[in-house]
Amino acid sequence: MRRLLPALLSALLLAGPARAEELQNVVVRPGDTLWSISNTYLKDPTKWNELLKYNRLPASDPSIALPGMTLKVPVRLIKEQYRAAKLVYFLNEVMFRRTGAPDWKGVALRMDLFKNDTLRTRADARADVRFYTGEVLNLYPNSIAVLRPPGKKNTDVQLLAGEMRGLRSRVVTASARITPKTRDTEFGAKLKDDLTTLVQVYKGKADVEAQGKTVEVPAGFAAEVKMDMPPSEPVKLPPLPELEQTQTTLASASGAPKLSAENGVISLNLKKDLKPGAATAAVPKGRDLAGNMPAAGNVDDKNIDANEIVKMISVANPVQSYHLQVSKDQNFTNTVVDKTYDAFADINLNDLLPPGDYYMRVALVDLLGFEGKFSAPRRITVGKR
């Protein structure tokens, strides 16, 4: 036994300190007891005594009403539908509203968001939310979303307005339900003013359901769901060489845009001149690019015109604009440029910033307005040394 003790001590030292318990706040309402809270929130209500370890309570009797307070509850004990989400990133003006609260308030980084909380992004704003169960929500400008709305089974997000991008998130809108089919499913959804839902799948595949009909949309395809109509068949953009023969031209013949940053000038190196005979048409500012889609629900229509297909989005689609951020530090806590530019625009930072060393990163925005992830930070020099 004496020989075993040193070995056990060594093993404990090598293992390092125990990981801190991850806790979530639960607000006590009038009439709540430890027993009622445990029945509502805990996967196993008999674990109510675990709450005594993390909270200073006036009594340990689980049937006595608690005073108004906030309880700390281990996340591992909470039912999945009641686990909070974390706001892991936000940009510019983002607001939230708690269940039953009349007023909107400003968010804070790493704050907890709970079931039926509502998020709202203003112009040029963005919010990224991560659920404890792994789902991710990226909410784009001028959007409203409810997190895990009650009464909607198997739903992570209810998109009320605007657009979003999700990883494994189960989403409902006024006209459709979107359900990821693989663990790595990543997709974008946009709710138009007429409540039409546009869905694009970037990775994996997703079911799009409406009016009792379900359509499976694989990666690189998109679908449309008009109000009170079943989903359209998934459509895919033609390859880029074929794209040059259509009426919409936003990319050069070389294919995907290539970012360059030389002598303080940022460019995607896109050219507006195309092959002879290729017509050009500017993209309207409203970006209502799906207005000429085939009628939703016409699942037998396989002969979709290329000019209609090109108005949908896909992972191969040319970019419309790019979101540029420039900062004095690599973590982008001191941002000096944060703006979205037309894809064809070349940005001369020498005219915008004083000479010095900076970091820059870019996120591409596709034809529908979905913004991708930022590129890795890149160090640049502005002005002459």
N, C-alpha and C positions, 0 to 999 in steps of 0.2 A: 504493500500500500504506500509506504514511504517513497518507493521508487516511482510510483505513478504520479505523485503530487507535483514534482518538478516538471514532468512532461505536460500535465494539464495546465499548469501556470504558463508554460512557454506557448502552448497552443492559444490560450486566451490572449496573451500579449501580441502574438502574431495576428490574431483576428482583428485587433484594434478595438476602439470604443464601439459600443452598441449604437445602431442607427436610431436617431431621435424619432419618436412617434409622430406621424403626420396627423394633425388635428384639424377639425373643421368646426366652425361656429354654428350653433343652433340656437335661435332666439326662443326664449320661454314666453309663452302667451298666457293671459289670465286663465287660471284653472288647470294649467299643465302640471303634471307630476312626473317624477322619474319613471313611473310605470307607463304612463300614457305616452311620454316621449320615446321610451324604449319600444313600445308597440308600434309607433308610427315610423321611427327612423332606423331602428336596428334590425339587422338580418335575423338575429336571435334575441328576442325580447328578454330572455332570462339573463342576458349579460348586463342588465341595468346597473349592477354593482360596479362594473368597470368604470362607469362615469364618476364614481366617488374618488378615483385615483387622480383625476385631472381637474376637479372642481371643488371649491370650498363651499359646502352647502350647510344650511342651518340645521338639517337633520338628515339621517340616513334612511328614514322610513320612506319607501318608494310611493306610498299612497298619500303623502302630505303635499298640498299644493305649494309650488315653488314661487318665490318672489320674482318680479320682473328682472331678468338677467340674461346673459348669453352663456350657454354651456359649451365647453370644449369637448368634442367627441372624436375618438379615433376614427379615421377614415376607413380603416379596415373593417369596422363594425357596421358601417352605414350601408343601407340598401343602395344598390347602384342608381336607382332613379332619383335618390335624394342627395347623391354626392354632388358637391359643388364643382363648378368649372373655374379655371384660372384665366384671368386676362393677362396673357404673356407678352403682348405688344400692342401699342396703340400710337397713332400719329394724328396730330391736330385735334380738332374738337370731337370727342366721343362722349356720349351721354348714356346713362343707364337709369332704369326705373325698377324698383322692387315691386313684388306682387302686392297689389292693392294700394300702392303709394300714388299720390296725384302728381307729384313733381318729378322732373328729370334732374339728375345730378351728374357732375363730372366724374369720370372714372379715375382710378389710380392703378398704377402698374402692380401686378401680382395680386390684385384684389380677388376675393371670392365672388362668384356669380352663382345664383341658386335657381332651382326649378321655377319656371314661369317669370324669371327676370327678363327684362326687355333691353336690348342694346340698340343704340341709334348713332349712326355716323353722319356728320355734316359734310359739306363740300370739301374735297381734298383730304378727307379723313379716312382712317382705316383702323380696324380692331381685329386682333388675332386671339382666339379663345381655344384653350385645350381642356377637354373633359378628362376627369380622372380615369375614365375607362379607355382613353386613347384617341377618341374622335377629335378632329380639329376643325375649327370654323375660321375662315378669313372673311371678314365683312368689309366690303368696299364702300366708296363714298356714296352718300345720300341713300343709305339703306337702313332698314329696321328689321330686327329678328328677335323672336322669342325663344329662350332656351328651355328645352324640355317642357313644352306646354302641357298642362294637365288636360286630361280628356282625349289626348291624341296618343294612342298606343304606339310603342316602338318608334318614337320620334325624338330626335335630338334638337332639331332646329325647325321653327316655323318662320319662313321668310315672308314678311309682310310687304316689303318694298325693296327695290334695288337689286343688288347682285352679291353673290358670295362664291367662295370656293371651299370645298370640303374634303377632308380625308376621312373616309369611313362614316361620315355623318349621314344620318337618316333625316331627310328633309321633306317637309310638306309646304306647298304654296296654295294659293286660292284655286289653282287649276290642276295640280299634279302632286304625286308622291314619288320621291326618288329614294331608292334603296340600294346601297352598295352590295355587290355580290362577291367581292373578294376582299381580303384583309388590306390590300394596298390600293383599293379603289380611290381615285382622286378625280373630282369633277367640278365643273362650274355650273351655276344656275343663275338665271336672270329673270326677274318678274317685270314685265312691261306694264305700261300704264293701262292697257286694256286687259290686264291680268293673264295674258299669254305667258307661259313659262318656256324658256329656252334652256336646254341642258346640253352640256358638252362633257364628254368623258376623256380625261387625260391619261389615266392609267386604270388597269383592271376593267371592270364592266359594272353597269348599274341597270336596275329595272326602273323604268319610268311608267307609272300607272295613272290612269284616269278613266272615269266612266266605265269601270269594270273591265278594262282592257290593259294588258301589260306588254310593253315592248322592251326587249333587252338591248341596251346601247353599249357596244364595245369601245375600247380605247380608240381615239382618233375619229369617232363619229359623234353626231349631234342629232337631237330630236326637238320637236316643237309640240307644245300642248296648248291649244286654244281653250278658252273658257267653255265648259260644258261640252267638250269634245274629247274623244280618245286621242292618244298620242299619234303623231305621224311616224312613218317608218324612219329609222335612222338613215342619215345621209352622210356622205364623206366627200370632202373636196377632191377634185382631180389632182394629179401630180402637178408640180410647179410648171413644167414646160407647157402643159395643156392650159394651165391657168393663164398664161400670157395671151392666149387667143380669146379670152373672155373680155367682158366689158368693164371689169373691175381690175385695176392695176395698181398695186401698192408695193411690189417688191421688184428688185432687179432680177435679171435672168440668171444671176449667179446663185440664186437660192437664198439660204438663210442669211440674215444680216450679220455682219461682223463688226464688232465694236472696236474703235480705235481711239486713242487718247495721246496725241502727239503735240508737243509745243503748246499745251493748254487748250487744244481744240478737241472737243468730243464729237464723234460722228459714228453713225451706224453704217456709213458707206453705201447708202441706198441711192439708186439713180432713177430718175423719173423717165428717162428715155428707154424705150423697149424696142423690140424687133419691128421692122417696117410693117405697117398694116395693123398693128395692135392699137386699138382705141384706148383712150384714157378717160377716166371719170373720177371726179373728186368725191371723197366720202363725205356725206353730210355730217354736220356737227352733232346732230342728234343720234347718230350711229344706229338708226332703226334699220338694220341690215337684213332683217328676216321678214320684212313686209311682203315679199313676193314668194315666200315658201309655198309649196303645194299644200292644198287644203288639209288641215289636220284630220286624221281619221281615214284618209284615203290610202289604206294600207296596200292596195293592189296596184298603185301607180308606181311602176318601176322605171318608167322613162322620164326621169326628171331632167329638165334642161340644165346644162352646165351653168348658165347665167343665174339660175335659181339656187343651185347648190353652192355657188361661190359666195352667196350672201349668208350662208351659215358659217359657223366657226369650226375649226379643227386644229389639231396640234401642228399641222403642216401649213397653216394659214399665215400669210405675211403679217407683220406687225403694223399697227396703226400709229403708235406713239411709244415713247419710252419715258419712264420715271427716273429722273437723275437726282441723286443725292451726293453732295460734296460736304466733307466735314474736316475739321482740324485734327480729329483723332480717329483711330481705327474702329472704335466702338460706336461712332456716330452719335455721341452725346452732345457735341457742339456742331450742329449742322449749319452750314452757311449758304447752301443752295439746296432747295427741295422743291422741284417743279417738274411737271410733265410737258414734254416737247413733242412736236410732230416728228414722225419717223424720218422724214427727209431733212430735218433741220440739223445744221452743224452749230454747236454751241462753243463760242470763243470765251473761255473763262478768263482770259487776259483782260477782257472788257468788263468783267463782273467782279473780280476779286483782286485784292492786292497781291503782289508777288509773294511766293512762299511755297511750302510743301503742304499738300493736302491728300486726303483719301477720297475716292469716288466709288460709287456702285450704281448699277442700273438694273431696273426691272422692266421687262418688255410688256407692252399692252397690246392684245390682239384686236381683231376687227370688232368684236362685240364689246370690248372694253374690259375684259378680264385681265387683271394684272398678275404676272407670274412672280416668282421669287427673285429677290435681289441677287446679283452676282457677287462673287467674293470681293472684298474691298481691294482696291488697286491704288497704289501710291502714285501721285502725279505732281509735277512741278509747274507752277504758274508764274509767268514772267521770267525775265532773263536774270541769271545770277550775276 
